[in-house]
Amino acid sequence: MRPFFRPFLVVASLAASVAFASEGHADPSAPVVLGLAVILLVAKLAGDVAVRVGQPAVLGELLAGVVLGNLPLLGVHTFEPMAASPFLDMFARVGVIVLLFEVGLESTVAQMMKVGLSALLVAIIGVALPFALGFATTRLVLPGHPMTVALFIGATLTATSVGITARVLKDLERSQTPEARVILGAAVIDDVLGLVILAVVTGVIVASDAGGSLAVSDVLLTVGKAVGFLMGALVLGTRLSKRLFGLASLLKVRGVLLAFALGIAFLSSALADFIGLAPIVGAFAAGLVLEDVQYQDLVDREHHSLEELIHPIAGFLVPVFFVLMGMHTQLTSFAQPGVLGLAAALCLVAVVGKLASGLGVRGSAGASRLTVGIGMVPRGEVGLIFADLGSKLMTHGEPVVSPEVFSAVVAMVIVTTMVTPPALEWSMRRSA
């Protein structure tokens, strides 16, 4: 039997185990831990298959979830309780917070200040144009849907998954090229702008649901909250975290660095939610303000950087999110009128909008505009996070992103993630 088919045999064998364990057990944790076992094993096996065929592991995890979630079409209903489990959903929600915290840790304020004009222009174009194209496309393809749906789809298209591009650049040994510097710098700014837009759109939708209209004052208030929160995190967070870690270094127990870092991330997420922003905004801000110099004493004592300590936790929680997102993608949704057309249109404008961002590269940067544009295309995990938030956000008793629209967005994420690695490799070799 070829190795490619082994993950699917593992899925089939675990299905019987889950079905057996879900019956006759008084302990409610049994189905949850078995669900986690299935998700983690399937995620890693599918991720391995994806890497072997030249795709990022996250794509394998997502597609594994799509397979599990659509097995009822073949008469297999074993995994349906997993997709509806509120306990697994909570693991996924915490996983998203940890993921955005980890993304923030990989970026610094200094990087944002030094990326130059080219990266700034690439980020602005790469956010503004996809948002406009996504909004217009959704209104055109789904004219009967509320404007809030188009707003959220536009916000989702602003995302960029820098992790996928960074992995390809590293594999090609081109991480130090001008293109790489512009892409990575622009992606940091892109994350900040995208989260601000997400916060604004979410706030406007919530205000609209409460008051029945989209007031300019609501937009301005939400913009002020988002910008004020991020600026406050950068200014106050840097000072407070340095003092906090100074106190933490006085403790003699093990694991202080990880505990305090996650505590800051979770508190920041809760604060963001309290003022009406998405918790992931707080998690990203917390990661952005934490730098090695603030807790170097703890790093020296524990012999591990914060990134190294966070990685195993992310490796546990984040796959739960991706697999569950795939399980929520119903292939039958594409049979609904307009869904397949929306998916195709979103794929097109998602690629075009980010390719055009390469026009922001100035000549002095010495970077290929085409390569930079391709590097900004993948939506990956960031696009899924935005779509997932929309599926849970309610307006007038209905989710902003319906299951049908969610499936179209997932299709867009899959396509943009798949086309980037080979296209970027071709472009890099061509420019070389």
Beta strands, then each sheet from edge to edge (+ up, - down):
strand 1: 394-395
strand 2: 398-399
sheet 1: 1+ 2-
end
